Amino acid sequence: MKKLKSSLMNMVLVLTGIAIVAGFALAYINSVTAPQIEKINAENLAKGIKEVMGVDANADFEYTTEEKGAYTVFKSELGTAVQSTTNGFGGPLKVLVGFDNEGNIMGYTILEHAETPGLGAKAGTWFQQGEKGKKSNIIGRNPGQRELKVTKDTGDKDDVDAITASTITSRAFLLAVQNAFNDCIKNQ
């Protein structure tokens, strides 16, 4: 086989050919894996709803789903779970939070985030730490009785302690929970 002459036109043609082949390969792989990824996301969401509502993972649990603006609302006899998204430090922060019928927070889980590993990524557990009533724990709090704010912003010792070295993520998380309450629970 004759070697191609090293010219700008030949390099452009070869690189274009490689890009086209790579593009088709990626599109094919995406079409093959997309249904499985969608299935896994649906299973994780169903598991998350049970988790934030305090239901055993293996138990049957019925709920209705409703789109309410930027939120997805899951209603059950135990209360309401709301999927809320805000912008954190690294990008979108998608939170699923469960409220009982009085508006108290039953639990939460982080569905998606792009926060810094070891810092902002701690939001998955930070706001559940400690005993009920501790400053970093939001479980049992009612955002309708007292807005969820970071202590650093208000100076009020009764507000929520931010994640160490991750105040932006803490603010975003608390905003997602507060917005979920204000827009989906407050006027039920």
N, C-alpha and C positions, 0 to 999 in steps of 0.2 A: 504494500500500500504506500502510495506516495505521500510524503509529509506535506502538510499545508504550509504555504508561505506565511510567515509571521507578519501580518499586516493588520491594521486597525479594523478593516471590514471583516476579515476572517475571525478575529477575536470577538467582535460584536456578534457575529452569526453563531459561533460556538457557545458563547455565554447566553445568548437568547435561547438557543436550543436546550441548554441545561436548565434554564429557568422555566421553560415550558414543561419539560419533563417533570421537574421537581414540583411545579404547581399542580399538574395532573395527579401526581402521586399523593400529595397532601390532600387534595380534594377527595380522592378515592378513600384514603384512610379516614378522613373526617366523616364521609358518608357511611362507612362501615361502623365506626365507633359511636356516632351521634345517638342512635337509639339506646345503646347500653348506658351511655353517660346520662341521658334523660331518665332512664329507669332508675339508676343509682341516685340521682338528684331527687326524684319523687319518693324513693324509699327513705332517704335521709330526711326529707321534709316531714313525712308521716311519723318517723321516729322522733324528730324534733318536737312535733306537736304534742305527742304523748309525753315527752320529757318535760316540756314547759307547763303542761297541765297536770303533772304529777300522777300520770297513769302508767301502770306497769307496761313495759315494752311489748310483752306477749299478749296483753289483753285486747279484746275487741273494743274499739272506741269509735263512736260515730260522731261526725261533725259535718257542718255545711260550710261551703266555701263561697266567699263573696269578694268581688273586687270593689274596693272603695278608693277611687282615685289612685294614688301611688302605693296604696297598701293592699295586701291580701289578708282577709279576715277569715278566721276559722272559728265558727261558733259551735258550742256544745252545751250540754246541761251543766257542766262544771264551771264554765266561764268562756272566755274568748282568748284566742291566740292571734296575734297580729304580726305580720311580716313587715318590717320597716327598714328603710335604707337611708343612710346619710353618708356624707363624705368624711372619711377619717384622714389620718396623716398620709397613708399610702394609697388611698383611693376609696372606692365604695365599701361601706361597712353594712352588711345585711344582717339584721337581728330579728329573731323570732322571740317574742315575749308573750307570756301567758298571764292573763288577769282573771281573778275570780269574779263572781257576780257583783261584788262590792267595789271593784276596781283595784284591789290589792294585787301586787305582783306575786305570781305563784312561782315563776321560774323564767329562765331565758336560755337561749343558745345562739351562738354566732353561726350563721349559715355560710357566709362568705366574708373574707377580708383580705386586704393586701397590706396589713400592718407589719411593722418591723418584728421579726422573730425575736423572742425574748423580752420585748418591751410591749408594744401595742397588742401583740398577739395574746398577752395575758388577760385581755378583756373576757375571754371565754370562761375564766374562773374567778378573776379578781372581784367582781361585783357580787359574788356568792360567798365570799370568804367570811369567816368569823361567825359569831352567833347572831341570831336575828337581832337587829337593832344596832349592830356595830356600824361604824361610819362608812366602811367600804361595801357593806352588804345592802343591796336594794330589795332582797326578797322580803315580802311582807309589807313593804312601803306602798303607800297610795299616792301616786303622782297628782291626784286631784286635791289632796289635802295639803301637800307641800311639793312644789316643783323640784325635780331632780336637778341639782346644780353641783358643781365641783367646789369644794371648800376653798380652794385657792382663789376662785373668782369672787366669792361672796365674803369670805372671812368668817362665816358662820360655822361654828363647830358642829352643828347638827346636819350640815350638808354632807355630801359623799366625798370620801377621800379619792383623789385621782390615782391612777396607776403611776408608780414611781417612774419618772423620766418619760412619761407618755401622757401628758395633759391633753394634747389635741385629740388623741384617740378616746380618752375618758370623756371629754366634752361631746364628741361625736356619738359615742355609745349612749350617754345619758340623753342627748337630744333625740336620738332614734326612739328610745323608750318613751320619753315625754311626748313626742309627736304622735306616737302610736296611741297613747292614752288620750291626748287632746282631740285627735281627729277620728278615733274609732270607738272609744269607750265612754268618754265623758258624757255624751248626750244620748246614750242608749236608752 
